[in-house]
C-alpha cells in the first residue's frame, strides 16, 4: 500500500487507511483522536452525515416529483440526536421527527422551527403534549383513541382562541417488515398505532374510528395518516403493500365524510450495510418503486395523490460513525473439533452498543492504529461488562497479532449506538466527536464519574 485507500462499506465515506496501517477519518488520524479524547469514542463524519441527509431528501423528492407528488423528509431523531446533528439535518433541508419531550427539547435548542418538527410516542405525557403545542410543532402523531381526548384537553387548556392541534393518526397495516421482531412495527400484536382491520364483531376499524373522531373535534386538525412498518428494511415491497392499505383507508374516509386527508406518512426504516460485502441499498431505486406503488394505488382508488412524508434515521446517521476502542485483554478460547476463537476485549461494550445483545445485530471491526500481521484469526470482540452476552462483534477476522493497546474500530454505529447507550456497571458514556477537514469537535462530551455521582443523593 503506497497511498491512503478508502475503507469502503460499511465505513463512513471519508475513512481511509494509510500506508502505515492507521485509519484517518475526514483527515483526522484516529491515533491522535484517541490520545486527545480517550476511548471509547463515537467518531462522526460530519460531511458524510450531511451528504447522506441531502441524498435521501433528493432521492425522495425526485421520485415523487416524477409522479406529481410533493414530499417532506423528517430526520428520525431517535437514531441519534444532538443539538449539532439536529441543526445539520435542518440545514440540509430535512425536518426533525421526535419521539419524546427530551428529543423535542434538543431539536428546539438547535433552532429547528416548531412547524418543521413532529412528535411521536405511544404514551405521550400531558407535559409533552403541552410543550409540543407551545412550540407550535407541525404535527402530533396520535397513537391511540385515548390520546385524542388528551390532545383535545391540552388545546382547551390553552384558552379561547387556541389554534387546533395538527394531528396525524398512526395506523397498523399488518405489514411486518425489516429485521428483528422488536423493530417491526406494523403487525397487529404490538404497542404502536391503531389497526386498519375490521374488528371480529364488525363495525369500524380502530383506525377509522380515530380518524372520524378527529374530524368531530374543532380542537383538532386532521393532517393525514401515518404508517411505519419497521426498521432495517432492504426490500421496498413492504412499503408498497402498506401504502396501498393506507391509501385505501384515506379513500374510504373521504367517501364517508367528504374529507380527503392531504398527507400520508410512510415512516422510515430504510436499511444500511453493516458488513463488508453487503449490498448498499439503492435508495433512488427504492424511492422510485414506492412512488410508483403510491401513484398506481391512487389511480386505482380514483383519488388524487397526497403529499408524502418519510422519516429516515438509520439511513442518514448509521454509516457516518465508527466507535473507537482500545484493546485490553486478548484471550484464545478452544472450541470443538480443534478450532479456537480469539476473544478481544475492549474498553466499552454493551453500554455503548446494546444492539448485538438486544437484537443479535452484527457489526464489523478492524484494527485501525497500525498494520497487523497478514495472518488473520477468527475473533470475537467483547466488552468489559459483567455479562456473558456483552458481545460487540460476534465474529470477525482480525490480525493474529492483535494485542493490548491497539485501537479497534467498529463500523456503522451512528444509529442507535449513543442513543441507546446506558451506564450499566456505572460506566460513563463515551463522547461524540465530529470530524471534518482534518479538525475535531466534541458534540457530546464524555461522561465522568462525577456526573454519575452527581445523581446519587446518598
Secondary structure, DSSP 4 states (H G I P E B T S, - for coil): --S-EE--TTS-TTEEE-TTSBEEETTEEHHHHHHHH-SSEEEEEHHHHHHHHHHHHHHHHHHHHHTT--EEEEEETTT---HHHHHHHHHTT-EEEESSHHHHHHHHHTT--GGGEEE--SS--HHHHHHHHHHT-SEEEE-SHHHHHHHHHHHHHT-TTPPPEEEEEEEE-S---SSSGGG---SSSSSSSEE-SPPTT-S--HHHHHHHHHHH-TTEEEEEEEE---SSB--THHHHHHHHHHHHHHHHHHHHHS---SEEE----B----STTPPPP-HHHHHHHHHHHHHHHHHHHT-PPPEEEE--SHHHHGGGEEEEEEEEEEEEEE-GGG-EEEEEEES--TTT--HHHHH-----EEE-BS---S-EEEEEEE-SSS-TT-EEEEEEEEETT--TT-EEEESS-TTTSGGG---GGGPPPPEEEEEETTEEEEEEPPP-HHHHHHT---
